[in-house]
Amino acid sequence: MLSQKNFRYNLIRESLETRSFLKIISGINNFDKEKVLKIAHAVKATNATAIDISAREDIIIAVRELLKDTVLVVSSVKVEELKRAQELGADILELGNFEALYEEGIYLSAAEVLSLAKELTEIKTEGTMLSITVPGHLNINEQVKLATDLENLGVEIIQTEGSLPTDANTSNTLGVLQKVMLTLSNTIELSKNLKKTFILTASGISPDTAALAITAGAHGIGVGKYINRLDSELEMLASIKRLQESLSITQIEKTLQEQELILN
């Protein structure tokens, strides 16, 4: 019989290979344990692939206890925190998401991200995967170079993001659309250059854009604010189901057909 760790490892690979990986992001700076557990309950009820949480130990322990068969992603920009997360049962160590840093005026360079990724490869144990966010503030040539370097380093998953200037309004419709278009554009370019690394698309993804991310070359999506803005577990559950429906083969094929009609 497979151990739970092996079961989750196989689940990660299978869902990425079938481009159905759905990660619900509670937030790298979300330390509201009650809210995180509410999201975790919705994830469990819908059988979403993964939940992405902060590196605070009590939250990791509580979520791991609740979600035995769900992939646990822990996000941080500190190697020691991710090392501890691994000890507590994290399946994927995520270097990112960087939006919280942007809000503080901190922008990591490609060299800094690569250096941290190298440290993580040294502490990662068998059965654990690495996911590295390629900073959206880098120009596309820098993103491609960094992504290629990360692939050569053996990083299994690369996450794209859309980054807007700090003075841009990302809460209105135009701001959300701009972020989505940026992360989709980045996904397209990285998918052209990576040979074996899986790609996750994040930043402003919703049921309306999930299939677009897959047709752009992503193997899965990361969704945060679309779920975090909701108050009730029932609303979260319904929204996650909508995302799952958007990742269905039927919806993706429909999106591809629509794209072909537009191009022709």
Backbone as JSON, one array per atom type, in Angstrom:
{
  "sequence": "MLSQKNFRYNLIRESLETRSFLKIISGINNFDKEKVLKIAHAVKATNATAIDISAREDIIIAVRELLKDTVLVVSSVKVEELKRAQELGADILELGNFEALYEEGIYLSAAEVLSLAKELTEIKTEGTMLSITVPGHLNINEQVKLATDLENLGVEIIQTEGSLPTDANTSNTLGVLQKVMLTLSNTIELSKNLKKTFILTASGISPDTAALAITAGAHGIGVGKYINRLDSELEMLASIKRLQESLSITQIEKTLQEQELILN",
  "N": [[0.84, -1.2, 0.0], [0.5, 2.24, -0.81], [2.23, 4.86, 0.85], [0.94, 7.82, 2.5], [2.46, 10.03, 1.8], [3.75, 9.17, -0.57], [1.47, 8.74, -2.09], [0.49, 11.36, -2.37], [2.63, 12.5, -3.75], [2.53, 11.12, -6.19], [0.04, 12.01, -6.97], [0.54, 14.72, -7.44], [2.26, 14.59, -9.7], [0.63, 13.22, -11.57], [-1.61, 14.94, -11.86], [-0.38, 17.24, -12.83], [0.7, 16.31, -15.22], [-1.61, 15.73, -16.61], [-2.63, 18.2, -16.84], [-4.39, 19.29, -14.96], [-3.98, 20.33, -12.5], [-4.86, 21.99, -9.64], [-4.34, 24.55, -7.52], [-5.17, 26.02, -4.52], [-4.67, 29.1, -3.15], [-4.01, 30.32, -0.02], [-2.52, 32.38, 0.93], [0.64, 33.9, 1.34], [1.14, 35.64, 3.39], [-0.99, 35.26, 5.0], [-2.04, 34.86, 8.06], [-4.21, 34.28, 9.49], [-5.54, 31.92, 11.14], [-8.08, 30.72, 11.43], [-9.42, 31.53, 9.08], [-7.77, 30.38, 7.15], [-8.14, 27.66, 7.71], [-10.81, 27.46, 7.09], [-10.73, 27.77, 4.33], [-9.23, 25.49, 3.83], [-11.04, 23.46, 4.53], [-12.92, 23.77, 2.5], [-11.36, 23.1, 0.32], [-10.86, 20.42, 0.9], [-13.46, 19.36, 0.73], [-14.0, 19.59, -1.97], [-12.05, 18.19, -3.21], [-9.87, 19.47, -4.4], [-6.63, 19.79, -5.89], [-4.43, 20.88, -4.41], [-3.39, 22.91, -1.59], [-2.1, 26.09, -0.78], [-0.17, 27.55, 1.61], [0.88, 29.8, 4.29], [4.1, 29.91, 6.0], [3.88, 29.58, 8.73], [4.23, 27.73, 11.66], [2.15, 26.58, 13.34], [-0.06, 26.77, 11.7], [0.66, 25.2, 9.5], [0.81, 22.68, 10.74], [-1.86, 22.31, 11.58], [-3.29, 22.35, 9.13], [-2.09, 20.24, 7.76], [-2.88, 18.13, 9.38], [-5.62, 18.13, 8.95], [-5.88, 17.78, 6.18], [-5.13, 15.04, 4.78], [-4.83, 13.69, 2.34], [-4.45, 15.63, 0.51], [-2.42, 17.73, -1.49], [0.09, 19.58, 0.05], [1.28, 22.76, -0.1], [3.77, 24.97, 0.85], [4.56, 28.33, 1.22], [7.22, 30.67, 1.09], [9.89, 33.09, 1.44], [12.08, 32.47, 2.74], [14.62, 30.26, 3.34], [15.08, 28.68, 5.63], [12.57, 28.6, 6.84], [11.15, 27.14, 4.96], [12.52, 24.76, 5.05], [11.81, 23.84, 7.6], [9.08, 23.6, 7.15], [9.03, 21.46, 5.42], [9.81, 19.43, 7.16], [7.55, 19.33, 8.67], [5.71, 18.22, 7.03], [5.15, 19.28, 4.45], [4.51, 19.02, 0.96], [5.25, 20.34, -1.34], [7.67, 22.79, -1.7], [7.48, 26.15, -1.9], [9.06, 28.81, -3.37], [8.23, 31.94, -3.17], [5.03, 33.4, -3.09], [5.66, 36.48, -4.73], [4.27, 38.86, -4.52], [3.6, 39.99, -2.06], [6.04, 41.0, -1.27], [6.45, 42.95, -3.2], [4.62, 44.85, -2.45], [5.92, 45.91, -0.34], [7.9, 47.2, -1.55], [10.03, 45.65, -2.32], [12.03, 43.94, -4.6], [13.07, 41.04, -5.86], [16.04, 40.05, -7.52], [16.92, 38.19, -10.52], [19.23, 36.75, -10.03], [19.22, 36.59, -7.24], [16.93, 35.03, -6.78], [17.7, 32.65, -8.05], [19.89, 31.94, -6.46], [18.65, 31.43, -3.97], [17.06, 29.31, -4.76], [18.99, 27.37, -5.31], [19.92, 26.88, -2.72], [17.64, 25.7, -1.68], [17.47, 23.33, -3.16], [19.45, 21.92, -1.96], [18.53, 21.3, 0.56], [16.22, 19.94, 0.16], [14.34, 16.95, 0.44], [13.85, 13.47, -0.55], [10.87, 12.85, -2.36], [9.75, 15.28, -1.99], [8.84, 18.25, -3.69], [10.08, 21.11, -5.55], [8.89, 24.39, -6.08], [9.25, 27.25, -7.89], [8.66, 30.65, -8.07], [8.82, 32.7, -10.87], [9.82, 35.94, -10.94], [7.48, 38.41, -11.85], [8.17, 41.01, -12.41], [10.51, 41.07, -13.8], [12.01, 41.5, -17.06], [10.91, 39.82, -20.08], [12.95, 38.35, -21.32], [14.78, 38.03, -19.25], [13.2, 36.52, -17.55], [12.89, 34.14, -19.03], [15.55, 33.27, -19.16], [16.11, 32.89, -16.41], [14.18, 30.92, -15.8], [15.09, 28.82, -17.4], [17.59, 28.35, -16.23], [16.7, 27.5, -13.73], [15.37, 25.15, -14.44], [17.57, 23.64, -15.34], [18.76, 23.35, -12.93], [17.2, 21.52, -11.73], [14.71, 22.05, -10.71], [11.34, 21.27, -10.23], [8.85, 22.53, -10.68], [7.69, 25.56, -12.05], [6.4, 28.72, -11.41], [4.39, 31.19, -12.87], [3.77, 34.74, -12.83], [1.83, 37.79, -12.87], [2.99, 41.02, -12.93], [2.41, 44.26, -11.86], [3.1, 47.82, -11.93], [3.75, 49.4, -8.75], [2.07, 51.53, -8.25], [-0.17, 50.98, -9.67], [-3.66, 50.24, -9.96], [-4.74, 47.37, -8.78], [-7.06, 46.33, -7.95], [-9.33, 46.95, -9.36], [-11.35, 46.16, -12.29], [-9.89, 46.51, -14.7], [-7.25, 46.45, -13.76], [-7.08, 43.81, -12.8], [-7.47, 42.38, -15.19], [-5.2, 43.2, -16.6], [-3.17, 42.04, -15.07], [-3.76, 39.33, -15.44], [-3.41, 39.05, -18.23], [-0.69, 39.57, -18.4], [0.47, 37.44, -16.9], [-0.42, 35.28, -18.42], [0.85, 35.82, -20.84], [3.51, 35.59, -20.03], [3.5, 32.89, -19.37], [3.12, 31.67, -21.88], [5.55, 32.33, -23.18], [7.47, 31.11, -21.5], [6.7, 28.44, -21.67], [7.45, 27.83, -24.23], [10.15, 27.56, -24.03], [10.92, 25.82, -22.02], [11.68, 22.43, -21.33], [11.2, 20.2, -19.68], [10.21, 21.01, -17.26], [7.43, 21.59, -15.16], [4.74, 23.96, -15.48], [3.05, 26.39, -13.61], [0.36, 28.65, -13.61], [-0.33, 31.75, -12.19], [-1.83, 34.64, -10.55], [-4.46, 36.56, -10.61], [-6.12, 34.63, -11.73], [-9.18, 33.09, -12.64], [-12.39, 31.34, -12.92], [-13.09, 32.2, -15.48], [-10.71, 32.54, -16.81], [-9.15, 30.35, -16.43], [-9.05, 28.11, -18.23], [-7.81, 29.37, -20.35], [-5.24, 29.71, -19.35], [-4.29, 27.08, -19.4], [-4.37, 26.5, -22.14], [-2.44, 28.26, -22.88], [-0.17, 27.01, -22.18], [0.25, 26.15, -19.59], [0.53, 23.74, -16.92], [-1.09, 23.66, -14.82], [-2.95, 25.63, -12.4], [-2.73, 28.39, -10.09], [-4.71, 29.76, -7.63], [-5.77, 32.52, -5.83], [-6.89, 35.2, -4.71], [-9.46, 35.1, -5.81], [-10.74, 33.18, -4.32], [-10.08, 33.86, -1.67], [-11.4, 36.25, -1.19], [-13.92, 35.62, -0.45], [-16.35, 34.95, 2.13], [-17.81, 32.84, 3.3], [-17.66, 29.27, 3.79], [-19.23, 27.76, 2.11], [-19.54, 29.39, -0.16], [-16.9, 29.42, -1.0], [-16.54, 26.73, -1.63], [-18.32, 26.4, -3.8], [-17.11, 28.11, -5.63], [-14.61, 26.93, -6.03], [-15.43, 24.57, -7.27], [-16.35, 25.65, -9.66], [-13.94, 26.45, -10.76], [-12.74, 23.96, -11.12], [-14.43, 22.88, -13.05], [-13.79, 24.57, -15.12], [-11.3, 23.66, -15.77], [-11.79, 21.33, -17.03], [-11.62, 18.88, -19.67], [-13.48, 19.29, -21.73], [-14.09, 22.06, -21.52], [-11.59, 23.2, -22.01], [-11.05, 22.33, -24.61], [-13.12, 23.7, -25.89], [-12.27, 26.32, -25.48], [-9.9, 26.33, -26.97], [-10.96, 25.98, -29.54], [-12.39, 28.37, -29.78], [-10.27, 30.18, -29.78], [-9.02, 29.5, -32.17], [-11.0, 30.28, -33.98], [-10.96, 33.04, -33.62], [-8.37, 33.64, -34.49], [-8.52, 32.84, -37.11]],
  "CA": [[0.0, 0.0, 0.0], [1.25, 3.48, -0.88], [2.15, 5.77, 1.99], [0.25, 9.06, 2.13], [3.45, 10.89, 1.12], [3.88, 8.68, -1.94], [0.18, 8.98, -2.76], [0.42, 12.78, -2.74], [3.66, 12.74, -4.78], [1.98, 10.61, -7.44], [-1.07, 12.9, -7.31], [1.14, 15.92, -8.03], [2.75, 14.29, -11.05], [-0.48, 12.86, -12.45], [-2.44, 16.11, -12.15], [0.41, 18.14, -13.69], [0.82, 15.7, -16.55], [-2.93, 15.83, -17.27], [-2.94, 19.64, -16.85], [-5.59, 19.51, -14.13], [-3.5, 20.72, -11.17], [-5.53, 23.18, -9.1], [-3.81, 24.95, -6.21], [-5.86, 27.14, -3.89], [-3.66, 29.85, -2.39], [-4.59, 31.09, 1.08], [-1.73, 33.61, 1.04], [1.94, 33.78, 2.02], [1.07, 36.46, 4.6], [-2.28, 35.03, 5.67], [-1.8, 34.17, 9.33], [-5.52, 34.11, 10.13], [-5.69, 30.46, 11.16], [-9.49, 30.36, 11.23], [-9.73, 31.73, 7.66], [-7.01, 29.37, 6.4], [-8.8, 26.37, 7.9], [-12.07, 27.52, 6.34], [-10.33, 27.47, 2.95], [-8.8, 24.09, 3.81], [-12.24, 22.62, 4.54], [-13.5, 23.84, 1.16], [-10.45, 22.32, -0.53], [-11.11, 19.0, 1.2], [-14.8, 18.98, 0.25], [-14.03, 19.59, -3.43], [-10.92, 17.39, -3.71], [-8.89, 20.25, -5.16], [-5.34, 19.12, -5.82], [-3.47, 21.4, -3.44], [-3.59, 24.18, -0.89], [-0.84, 26.8, -0.61], [-0.33, 28.3, 2.86], [2.06, 30.47, 4.84], [5.06, 29.02, 6.66], [3.76, 29.59, 10.19], [4.22, 26.32, 12.06], [0.87, 26.08, 13.84], [-0.98, 26.66, 10.55], [1.1, 24.02, 8.75], [0.42, 21.47, 11.5], [-3.32, 22.19, 11.57], [-3.74, 22.02, 7.78], [-1.62, 18.88, 7.45], [-3.72, 17.2, 10.13], [-6.94, 18.1, 8.32], [-5.81, 17.35, 4.78], [-4.18, 13.92, 4.68], [-4.65, 13.26, 0.95], [-4.33, 16.83, -0.33], [-1.05, 18.23, -1.6], [0.33, 20.76, 0.87], [2.31, 23.66, -0.57], [4.08, 26.03, 1.81], [5.26, 29.42, 0.54], [8.04, 31.58, 1.88], [11.11, 33.51, 0.76], [13.15, 32.14, 3.68], [14.98, 28.85, 3.2], [14.91, 27.98, 6.91], [11.14, 28.36, 7.05], [10.73, 26.05, 4.07], [13.12, 23.53, 5.58], [10.95, 23.44, 8.71], [7.81, 23.19, 6.56], [9.25, 20.11, 4.91], [9.82, 18.54, 8.32], [6.17, 19.26, 9.18], [4.85, 17.48, 6.1], [4.88, 19.94, 3.17], [4.82, 18.22, -0.23], [5.91, 21.24, -2.28], [8.23, 24.0, -1.1], [7.28, 27.22, -2.89], [9.77, 30.08, -3.21], [7.26, 32.89, -3.71], [4.67, 34.34, -4.12], [6.41, 37.68, -4.43], [3.44, 40.07, -4.49], [3.69, 40.6, -0.73], [7.29, 41.76, -1.24], [6.28, 44.13, -4.04], [3.88, 45.84, -1.66], [6.89, 46.53, 0.57], [8.94, 47.83, -2.38], [11.17, 44.72, -2.46], [11.99, 43.22, -5.87], [14.2, 40.14, -5.95], [16.64, 39.91, -8.84], [17.01, 36.81, -11.0], [20.37, 36.12, -9.34], [18.8, 36.28, -5.87], [16.0, 33.9, -6.84], [18.47, 31.45, -8.39], [20.7, 31.59, -5.29], [17.76, 30.82, -2.99], [16.65, 28.01, -5.32], [20.11, 26.45, -5.1], [19.89, 26.5, -1.31], [16.5, 24.8, -1.47], [17.79, 22.01, -3.72], [20.36, 21.25, -1.03], [17.81, 20.85, 1.76], [15.05, 19.16, -0.25], [14.48, 15.5, 0.61], [13.14, 12.65, -1.53], [9.42, 12.89, -2.24], [9.34, 16.68, -1.91], [9.11, 18.99, -4.92], [10.32, 22.54, -5.45], [8.18, 25.27, -6.99], [9.86, 28.57, -7.82], [7.98, 31.7, -8.83], [9.67, 33.6, -11.64], [9.26, 37.28, -10.68], [6.85, 39.03, -13.0], [8.71, 42.34, -12.7], [11.64, 40.91, -14.7], [11.58, 41.49, -18.46], [10.65, 38.45, -20.5], [14.22, 37.67, -21.59], [15.32, 37.65, -17.94], [12.36, 35.43, -17.05], [13.22, 32.92, -19.77], [16.89, 32.85, -18.72], [15.99, 32.37, -15.05], [13.42, 29.67, -15.86], [15.99, 27.8, -17.97], [18.58, 28.05, -15.18], [16.0, 26.73, -12.7], [15.16, 23.82, -15.01], [18.87, 22.96, -15.3], [19.05, 23.08, -11.52], [16.38, 20.38, -11.32], [13.44, 22.5, -10.13], [10.27, 20.55, -10.92], [7.71, 23.38, -11.02], [7.92, 27.0, -12.13], [5.13, 29.46, -11.38], [4.43, 32.52, -13.47], [2.91, 35.74, -12.21], [1.72, 39.06, -13.56], [3.42, 42.07, -12.01], [2.11, 45.62, -12.3], [3.75, 48.85, -11.11], [3.17, 49.51, -7.4], [1.03, 52.55, -8.2], [-1.31, 50.54, -10.46], [-4.8, 49.78, -9.17], [-4.96, 45.97, -9.13], [-8.33, 45.86, -7.39], [-10.42, 47.16, -10.3], [-11.44, 45.18, -13.38], [-8.79, 46.72, -15.63], [-6.03, 45.98, -13.12], [-7.13, 42.35, -12.78], [-7.26, 41.91, -16.56], [-3.8, 43.44, -16.95], [-2.36, 41.02, -14.41], [-4.03, 38.05, -16.09], [-2.77, 39.05, -19.54], [0.75, 39.48, -18.2], [0.87, 36.09, -16.49], [-0.65, 34.4, -19.57], [1.93, 36.1, -21.78], [4.73, 34.97, -19.47], [3.32, 31.44, -19.48], [3.36, 31.31, -23.28], [6.97, 32.43, -23.48], [8.23, 30.1, -20.76], [6.35, 27.11, -22.18], [8.2, 27.62, -25.47], [11.58, 27.4, -23.76], [11.17, 24.77, -21.03], [11.51, 21.11, -21.92], [10.73, 19.17, -18.75], [9.69, 21.6, -16.03], [6.0, 21.9, -15.16], [4.45, 25.38, -15.32], [1.8, 26.82, -13.0], [0.03, 30.05, -13.88], [-1.04, 32.41, -11.09], [-2.1, 36.08, -10.67], [-5.73, 36.98, -11.17], [-6.82, 33.55, -12.43], [-10.56, 32.83, -12.22], [-13.0, 30.38, -13.85], [-13.15, 32.76, -16.82], [-9.39, 32.55, -17.45], [-8.42, 29.11, -16.1], [-8.8, 27.34, -19.45], [-6.84, 30.14, -21.13], [-3.92, 29.41, -18.81], [-3.89, 25.76, -19.88], [-4.09, 26.59, -23.57], [-1.21, 29.05, -23.01], [0.97, 26.14, -21.92], [0.37, 25.78, -18.18], [0.13, 22.39, -16.49], [-2.01, 23.85, -13.71], [-3.16, 27.03, -12.02], [-2.77, 28.78, -8.69], [-5.78, 30.75, -7.48], [-5.79, 33.06, -4.47], [-7.87, 36.23, -4.35], [-10.8, 34.71, -6.23], [-11.29, 32.41, -3.2], [-9.86, 34.55, -0.4], [-12.34, 37.37, -1.01], [-15.2, 35.07, 0.01], [-16.45, 34.82, 3.58], [-18.36, 31.56, 3.76], [-17.09, 28.05, 3.24], [-20.11, 27.33, 1.02], [-19.17, 30.18, -1.33], [-15.59, 28.93, -1.44], [-16.76, 25.41, -2.22], [-18.94, 26.6, -5.11], [-16.13, 28.76, -6.5], [-13.6, 25.92, -6.39], [-16.07, 23.7, -8.25], [-16.35, 26.37, -10.94], [-12.57, 26.37, -11.28], [-12.54, 22.59, -11.58], [-15.17, 22.75, -14.31], [-13.04, 25.32, -16.14], [-10.12, 22.87, -16.14], [-12.22, 20.09, -17.67], [-11.2, 18.72, -21.07], [-14.5, 19.9, -22.58], [-13.94, 23.52, -21.5], [-10.31, 23.55, -22.64], [-11.24, 22.14, -26.05], [-13.97, 24.8, -26.34], [-11.42, 27.52, -25.5], [-9.01, 26.2, -28.12], [-11.78, 26.23, -30.74], [-12.68, 29.82, -29.82], [-9.03, 30.85, -30.15], [-8.82, 29.26, -33.59], [-11.95, 31.11, -34.71], [-10.49, 34.42, -33.55], [-7.17, 33.73, -35.31], [-8.87, 32.65, -38.52]],
  "C": [[0.88, 1.25, 0.0], [1.12, 4.27, 0.42], [1.44, 7.03, 1.53], [1.19, 10.01, 1.39], [3.61, 10.47, -0.33], [2.61, 8.92, -2.74], [0.12, 10.43, -3.24], [1.45, 13.13, -3.82], [3.14, 12.29, -6.14], [0.82, 11.49, -7.92], [-0.55, 14.17, -7.97], [1.52, 15.66, -9.48], [1.6, 14.01, -12.02], [-1.31, 14.08, -12.84], [-1.69, 17.14, -13.01], [0.49, 17.6, -15.11], [-0.5, 15.77, -17.32], [-3.44, 17.27, -17.3], [-4.23, 19.95, -16.09], [-5.23, 19.95, -12.71], [-4.16, 22.03, -10.74], [-5.05, 23.44, -7.68], [-4.57, 26.16, -5.7], [-4.9, 27.82, -2.92], [-4.34, 30.65, -1.27], [-3.8, 32.37, 1.34], [-0.48, 33.44, 1.87], [1.95, 34.57, 3.33], [-0.26, 36.32, 5.31], [-2.05, 34.18, 6.92], [-3.08, 34.05, 10.16], [-5.86, 32.62, 10.08], [-7.11, 30.02, 10.88], [-9.86, 30.46, 9.75], [-9.01, 30.67, 6.82], [-7.68, 28.0, 6.52], [-10.16, 26.32, 7.19], [-11.81, 27.19, 4.86], [-9.95, 26.0, 2.82], [-10.0, 23.14, 3.79], [-12.9, 22.61, 3.16], [-12.67, 23.04, 0.17], [-10.7, 20.82, -0.35], [-12.43, 18.54, 0.6], [-14.85, 18.86, -1.26], [-12.95, 18.71, -4.05], [-10.03, 18.18, -4.66], [-7.51, 19.64, -4.93], [-4.5, 19.56, -4.63], [-3.97, 22.66, -2.76], [-2.22, 24.78, -0.62], [-1.0, 27.73, 0.59], [0.98, 28.98, 3.27], [2.92, 29.47, 5.61], [4.95, 29.04, 8.18], [3.46, 28.17, 10.68], [2.86, 25.81, 12.51], [-0.16, 25.92, 12.73], [-0.63, 25.43, 9.72], [0.61, 22.75, 9.44], [-1.09, 21.24, 11.41], [-3.84, 21.76, 10.19], [-3.31, 20.61, 7.39], [-2.47, 17.82, 8.15], [-5.09, 17.04, 9.48], [-6.9, 17.46, 6.94], [-4.73, 16.26, 4.62], [-3.84, 13.58, 3.24], [-4.56, 14.42, -0.02], [-2.89, 17.3, -0.33], [-0.91, 19.53, -0.81], [1.53, 21.53, 0.34], [2.53, 24.72, 0.5], [4.96, 27.07, 1.12], [6.03, 30.3, 1.51], [9.19, 32.05, 0.99], [12.32, 33.25, 1.67], [13.4, 30.63, 3.66], [14.75, 28.08, 4.5], [13.45, 27.68, 7.21], [10.65, 27.2, 6.18], [11.33, 24.72, 4.51], [12.26, 22.98, 6.72], [9.6, 22.95, 8.19], [7.91, 21.76, 6.01], [9.21, 19.09, 6.04], [8.4, 18.32, 8.86], [5.2, 18.63, 8.18], [4.49, 18.16, 4.8], [5.32, 19.04, 2.02], [5.56, 19.03, -1.29], [6.4, 22.46, -1.51], [8.2, 25.08, -2.17], [8.09, 28.45, -2.52], [8.94, 31.14, -3.92], [6.07, 32.84, -2.76], [5.21, 35.72, -3.75], [5.58, 38.95, -4.3], [3.5, 40.78, -3.13], [4.96, 41.44, -0.6], [7.16, 43.04, -2.06], [5.58, 45.25, -3.27], [4.79, 46.56, -0.67], [8.02, 47.21, -0.21], [10.16, 46.96, -2.56], [11.0, 43.91, -3.74], [13.24, 42.35, -5.98], [14.72, 40.06, -7.38], [16.65, 38.44, -9.25], [18.13, 36.07, -10.27], [19.99, 35.73, -7.91], [17.86, 35.09, -5.83], [16.75, 32.6, -7.12], [19.31, 31.0, -7.2], [19.85, 30.9, -4.22], [17.3, 29.43, -3.46], [17.75, 26.97, -5.13], [20.16, 25.97, -3.65], [18.78, 25.49, -1.04], [16.77, 23.41, -2.04], [18.68, 21.21, -2.78], [19.65, 20.71, 0.2], [16.59, 19.98, 1.43], [15.32, 17.67, -0.1], [13.64, 14.76, -0.44], [11.63, 12.7, -1.28], [8.86, 14.29, -2.1], [9.71, 17.38, -3.21], [9.38, 20.46, -4.62], [9.49, 23.28, -6.49], [8.77, 26.67, -6.81], [9.07, 29.55, -8.67], [9.01, 32.54, -9.56], [9.08, 35.0, -11.52], [8.73, 37.93, -11.95], [7.41, 40.41, -13.35], [9.93, 42.27, -13.62], [11.14, 41.01, -16.14], [11.57, 40.06, -18.96], [11.93, 37.69, -20.81], [14.87, 37.19, -20.3], [14.52, 36.5, -17.34], [12.71, 34.11, -17.71], [14.58, 32.38, -19.32], [16.83, 32.24, -17.32], [15.27, 31.02, -15.05], [14.29, 28.53, -16.39], [17.04, 27.38, -16.96], [17.95, 27.19, -14.08], [15.74, 25.3, -13.18], [16.45, 23.01, -14.96], [19.28, 22.59, -13.88], [18.25, 21.89, -11.0], [15.08, 20.77, -10.65], [12.3, 21.88, -10.93], [9.14, 21.44, -11.43], [8.14, 24.85, -11.04], [6.56, 27.69, -12.21], [5.31, 30.83, -12.0], [3.51, 33.46, -12.71], [2.84, 36.97, -13.1], [2.05, 40.16, -12.57], [3.13, 43.43, -12.61], [2.89, 46.61, -11.43], [3.02, 49.02, -9.78], [2.06, 50.55, -7.34], [-0.19, 52.18, -9.04], [-2.41, 50.03, -9.54], [-5.14, 48.36, -9.59], [-6.29, 45.45, -8.61], [-9.49, 46.06, -8.37], [-10.33, 46.17, -11.45], [-10.26, 45.3, -14.34], [-7.48, 46.18, -15.05], [-5.95, 44.46, -13.1], [-6.84, 41.79, -14.17], [-5.82, 42.09, -16.99], [-2.9, 42.38, -16.33], [-2.52, 39.66, -15.08], [-3.31, 37.98, -17.44], [-1.25, 38.94, -19.42], [1.19, 38.06, -17.83], [0.64, 35.08, -17.62], [0.46, 34.57, -20.61], [3.24, 35.45, -21.32], [4.67, 33.46, -19.59], [3.62, 30.96, -20.9], [4.85, 31.29, -23.59], [7.79, 31.35, -22.76], [7.95, 28.7, -21.3], [7.08, 26.8, -23.48], [9.65, 27.21, -25.2], [11.91, 26.29, -22.76], [10.83, 23.4, -21.61], [10.89, 20.09, -20.97], [10.12, 19.71, -17.46], [8.2, 21.9, -16.18], [5.8, 23.39, -14.9], [3.09, 25.56, -14.67], [1.59, 28.29, -13.32], [-0.78, 30.61, -12.72], [-1.18, 33.9, -11.42], [-3.41, 36.35, -11.4], [-6.51, 35.9, -11.9], [-8.19, 33.3, -11.78], [-11.14, 31.77, -13.16], [-13.04, 30.88, -15.29], [-11.81, 32.69, -17.56], [-8.59, 31.26, -17.21], [-8.07, 28.31, -17.35], [-7.79, 28.04, -20.35], [-5.41, 29.85, -20.66], [-3.41, 28.07, -19.33], [-3.55, 25.81, -21.36], [-2.84, 27.43, -23.84], [0.03, 28.22, -22.72], [1.15, 25.71, -20.48], [-0.06, 24.34, -17.95], [-0.85, 22.46, -15.32], [-2.1, 25.32, -13.37], [-3.09, 27.19, -10.5], [-3.77, 29.91, -8.54], [-5.86, 31.22, -6.03], [-6.96, 33.98, -4.19], [-9.29, 35.87, -4.73], [-11.51, 33.93, -5.12], [-11.2, 33.19, -1.9], [-10.84, 35.68, -0.13], [-13.68, 36.92, -0.44], [-15.19, 34.86, 1.52], [-16.89, 33.43, 4.04], [-17.7, 30.38, 3.06], [-17.92, 27.54, 2.05], [-19.78, 28.08, -0.27], [-17.83, 29.71, -1.89], [-15.73, 27.6, -2.18], [-17.33, 25.56, -3.64], [-17.94, 27.2, -6.1], [-15.04, 27.79, -6.94], [-14.16, 24.95, -7.41], [-16.12, 24.35, -9.63], [-14.97, 26.32, -11.58], [-12.29, 24.98, -11.84], [-13.23, 22.34, -12.92], [-14.43, 23.45, -15.45], [-11.81, 24.57, -16.61], [-10.5, 21.55, -16.8], [-11.79, 20.07, -19.13], [-12.18, 19.43, -22.01], [-14.32, 21.41, -22.67], [-12.66, 23.95, -22.2], [-10.41, 23.4, -24.16], [-12.09, 23.27, -26.64], [-13.15, 26.08, -26.45], [-10.47, 27.49, -26.68], [-9.75, 26.5, -29.42], [-12.08, 27.71, -30.9], [-11.46, 30.61, -30.25], [-8.76, 30.7, -31.64], [-9.76, 30.12, -34.44], [-11.5, 32.56, -34.74], [-9.3, 34.62, -34.48], [-7.49, 33.63, -36.79], [-9.85, 33.72, -39.0]]
}
